[in-house]
Amino acid sequence: MVSNSAMACLYEKNVASRLHLVLVFCISLVVSGFAELQRFQHATKDDGSLSFLVVGDWGRRGFYNQSAVALQMGRIGEQLDIDFVVSTGDNFYGDGLRDVNDPAFLESFKDIYTATSLQKQWYSVLGNHDYRGDTEAQLSPALRKIDSRWLCQRSFILNTGIAEFFFVDTTPFVNKYLVDKDQNYDWRAVSPRGTYIANLLQDLKVALNKSTAKWKIVVGHHAIRSVGHHGDTPELISLLLPILKAHNVDMYMNGHDHCLEHISSLDSPIQYLTSGAGSKAWRGDVKSYNNRAMKFFYDGQGFMSVKLTGSDAKIAFYDVLGRLLHTWKMSKPLHSTM
């Protein structure tokens, strides 16, 4: 007798396979070019290095240790002299923002991340909980008038010279949200879904192919590989991962699972980095995984830092008390562009 979990896994794989065929068809219909992803620029330090923090799944008005994590982010941010912060989505719980005047923006963002070191640009993507509210509100320039740090787009590119960051809107990829009868999702600007995803993937391919940055980093909300509560995302494995492998992406950063983790790809250079522990965490909710690939897992609150130079990338994970939990260093030849 087949278990419910096995049936669910088979269903997800079948749906992902059908979606893949739909996207191939959508791509085949396109005979002209795609609109390029919007680009933003952020300079490195004078020595050519870059430092930043990564946090996800945080917006709970300070509760579930969000304020405690923010305090330590400020401390570590000062130590590292960070250049910006990356948010991996689920920025406002439980149903995103109601509109641009929603007090949650102040209560979960502006009034929480008050440390001097965090008064830098925040580059954010939408998570599935953000899609339950007014997605256009989070994307609105009106929020940047309230707090100039805030920059959230569906998908975009951040160019720093030494590294290019490719922010990808992953929520529309996930099939189960389309059939979720208990929640309302804001699919404006996403429908028709097949065309939206096909265009996004094509734009990403073109951008990655053109990139000459030393480091290529892709950021999305949902995990490609994870041992946490949600686990791997079949749709991203089928549709997004082959593109990342083909274009020598170095890191894929995500939230969604409320934990910290580092998984190494066994068939490519990609490091899968989950930083979704900005507030509520899920203690003890962990799946088994290949021990060769699994480098680190922590089921409490915390965040991640990254420092990039022309030859090295160093990642570090911290808990809610700011204690260093795990570090990892990657190196490349100084004059390499890949």
Secondary structure by P-SEA (a helix, b strand, c coil): cccaaaaaaaaaaaaaaaaaaaaaaaaaaccccccccbbbbbbccccccccbbbbcccccccccaaaaaaaaaaaaaaaacccbbbbcccccccccccccccccccccccccccccccccbbbbbbcaaaaaccccccccccccccccccccccbbbbbcccbbbbbbbccccccccccccccccccccccaaaaaaaaaaaaaaaaaaaccccbbbbbbccccccccccccccccccccaaaaaaacccbbbbccccccbbbbbccccbbbbbccccccccccccccccccccccccccccbbbbbbcccbbbbbbbcccccccbbbbbbccccccc
